Amino acid sequence: QVQLVESGGGTVQSGGSLTVSCVGSGSNFERNTLGWYRVLPGPGQSRELVATITSGGATTYANSAKDRFTISRDYAKSEIYLKMDNLKPEDSAVYYCYCKKGILNFWGQGIQVTVSS
């Protein structure tokens, strides 16, 4: 089992920055691929994979996040971070930390990020 707890969300003005964090627990946590999803508001509540980071530190980003967001991890603390710069109102969403452990996916409870125009 893996448990994930996000923190650091809130409201920020357009063009501002915010970092969300996620601390994980579970055996061999450092060996897993970790990442961030977001669920956008509105009809359908579309879900978007924002960024991932492997155990080796390789990263991927959604096109909407490239050049603005940075994912990183602290192996010693079992934490991952998503630093978001130049935020836009369309980045407003509930952000979920996730962990891919073998064929299983685990999720945090989600944290709200709101970008005001």
Secondary structure per residue as TSV (DSSP state, phi and psi in degrees):
chain	resnum	aa	ss	phi	psi
A	1	Q	-	360.0	149.3
A	2	V	-	-128.5	134.2
A	3	Q	E	-116.0	137.0
A	4	L	E	-129.8	134.5
A	5	V	E	-132.6	119.8
A	6	E	E	-90.3	156.5
A	7	S	E	-154.9	164.9
A	8	G	-	98.7	2.0
A	9	G	-	-72.3	-179.7
A	10	G	E	153.2	-160.1
A	11	T	E	-113.5	135.1
A	12	V	E	-140.4	152.7
A	13	Q	E	-78.3	154.3
A	14	S	T	-55.2	134.3
A	15	G	T	91.6	-9.1
A	16	G	-	-85.5	-175.0
A	17	S	-	-127.4	153.9
A	18	L	E	-155.9	143.2
A	19	T	E	-120.1	127.1
A	20	V	E	-105.6	147.1
A	21	S	E	-124.9	159.2
A	22	C	E	-146.5	124.8
A	23	V	E	-106.5	135.5
A	24	G	E	-119.4	159.1
A	25	S	E	-140.5	157.6
A	26	G	S	133.9	160.3
A	27	S	T	-67.9	140.8
A	28	N	T	52.9	36.6
A	29	F	G	-57.0	-35.7
A	30	E	G	-68.2	-12.7
A	31	R	G	-88.9	-4.8
A	32	N	S	-95.2	155.0
A	33	T	E	-80.0	133.4
A	34	L	E	-122.1	162.3
A	35	G	E	-173.7	-174.3
A	36	W	E	-130.5	131.5
A	37	Y	E	-110.4	162.7
A	38	R	E	-139.0	148.0
A	39	V	E	-112.9	117.6
A	40	L	-	-81.8	148.6
A	41	P	S	-73.7	166.6
A	42	G	S	102.2	175.7
A	43	P	T	-55.1	135.0
A	44	G	T	87.6	-27.9
A	45	Q	-	42.9	63.9
A	46	S	-	-63.5	144.7
A	47	R	E	-106.5	136.5
A	48	E	E	-130.7	132.2
A	49	L	E	-78.0	116.0
A	50	V	E	-86.5	-49.0
A	51	A	E	-162.1	152.6
A	52	T	E	-135.6	159.0
A	53	I	E	-144.8	128.6
A	54	T	-	-84.1	175.6
A	55	S	T	-63.3	-26.2
A	56	G	T	-88.5	-3.0
A	57	G	-	96.0	2.8
A	58	A	-	-72.3	139.5
A	59	T	E	-121.5	152.1
A	60	T	E	-135.0	153.7
A	61	Y	E	-138.6	147.2
A	62	A	-	-67.6	153.5
A	63	N	T	-56.9	-34.8
A	64	S	T	-69.2	-18.2
A	65	A	T	-104.2	-16.3
A	66	K	T	-59.0	139.7
A	67	D	T	71.5	-2.8
A	68	R	T	-122.4	-32.4
A	69	F	E	-110.2	149.1
A	70	T	E	-134.3	123.7
A	71	I	E	-99.8	141.5
A	72	S	E	-149.8	168.1
A	73	R	E	-142.5	150.3
A	74	D	E	-116.3	106.6
A	75	Y	T	-64.5	-39.7
A	76	A	T	-64.5	-35.4
A	77	K	T	-94.8	-4.9
A	78	S	T	55.2	45.1
A	79	E	E	-125.1	150.5
A	80	I	E	-125.7	157.8
A	81	Y	E	-134.4	151.3
A	82	L	E	-129.8	106.5
A	83	K	E	-91.1	123.7
A	84	M	E	-117.2	118.8
A	85	D	-	-112.3	161.4
A	86	N	S	47.9	50.8
A	87	L	-	-66.7	147.2
A	88	K	-	-121.5	157.2
A	89	P	G	-55.3	-32.7
A	90	E	G	-72.9	-5.3
A	91	D	G	-82.9	-7.2
A	92	S	-	-62.2	126.8
A	93	A	E	-174.8	172.2
A	94	V	E	-93.3	124.1
A	95	Y	E	-100.2	131.4
A	96	Y	E	-118.6	130.4
A	97	C	E	-80.6	141.8
A	98	Y	E	-140.6	158.1
A	99	C	E	-133.3	126.9
A	100	K	E	-100.4	111.7
A	101	K	E	-119.3	99.4
A	102	G	T	65.1	-123.6
A	103	I	T	-94.8	1.8
A	104	L	E	-103.7	146.3
A	105	N	E	-117.6	138.7
A	106	F	E	-122.6	148.8
A	107	W	E	-129.8	149.2
A	108	G	-	-81.3	-175.8
A	109	Q	-	-84.0	-12.1
A	110	G	-	93.2	151.2
A	111	I	E	-143.5	138.5
A	112	Q	E	-83.5	132.2
A	113	V	E	-121.8	125.2
A	114	T	E	-123.8	128.1
A	115	V	E	-113.0	117.0
A	116	S	E	-91.6	144.4
A	117	S	-	-88.3	360.0
